[in-house]
């Protein structure tokens, strides 16, 4: 049954590197998604939620597009 899981055939060093990469990505994704939600950046939120870039896109958003203290305009509602 376990022979169908190729991840088990990897060396311990590769498994460790993969685990570190997953943790790295999850930390940056969590921070970036939280900031995007707080700033009402829906498009950024959806893009970062769908696309996995090992934290690269999230770091670009955090340091390039998520300005501290910047408030976005409230959504337009039809009356």
C-alpha positions in Angstrom: 0.0 0.0 0.0 2.7 2.5 0.9 4.7 1.8 -2.2 2.4 4.1 -4.2 3.7 7.2 -2.4 6.9 8.5 -4.2 7.6 11.0 -1.4 8.7 8.1 0.8 11.5 7.2 -1.7 13.2 10.6 -1.3 16.4 11.0 0.7 16.1 12.6 4.2 17.9 15.8 3.0 15.3 16.3 0.2 12.5 15.7 2.6 13.9 18.3 5.0 14.3 20.8 2.2 10.8 20.2 1.1 9.4 20.6 4.6 11.4 23.9 5.0 10.1 25.2 1.7 6.5 24.3 2.7 6.8 26.1 6.0 8.5 29.1 4.4 5.7 29.4 1.8 2.9 29.0 4.4 4.3 31.7 6.7 4.6 34.3 3.8 1.3 33.3 2.4 -0.5 33.7 5.7 1.0 37.2 6.3 0.3 38.3 2.8 -3.3 37.0 2.8 -3.9 38.7 6.1 -2.6 42.0 4.8 -4.5 41.8 1.6 -7.7 41.1 3.4 -7.2 44.0 5.9 -6.5 46.3 2.9 -9.5 45.1 1.0 -7.3 44.0 -2.0 -9.6 41.3 -3.2 -7.8 40.7 -6.5 -4.4 40.2 -4.7 -6.1 38.0 -2.2 -7.5 35.7 -4.8 -4.4 35.6 -6.9 -2.2 34.7 -3.9 -4.6 32.1 -2.7 -4.6 30.3 -6.0 -1.0 30.7 -7.2 1.8 29.0 -5.3 5.1 30.7 -5.9 7.1 29.5 -2.8 6.5 32.9 -1.1 7.9 35.1 -3.9 4.6 36.7 -5.0 3.6 37.1 -1.3 6.9 38.9 -0.5 6.4 41.2 -3.5 2.9 42.1 -2.3 4.0 42.7 1.3 6.9 44.9 0.5 5.7 46.5 -2.8 2.0 46.9 -2.8 0.9 46.7 0.9 1.7 50.1 2.1 1.5 50.5 5.9 -1.4 52.8 6.9 -2.7 53.0 3.3 -6.5 52.7 3.2 -8.2 51.7 0.1 -11.5 53.4 -1.0 -14.7 51.9 0.3 -16.6 49.7 -2.2 -19.1 51.5 -4.4 -22.6 50.5 -3.8 -25.6 51.0 -6.1 -28.4 52.9 -4.5 
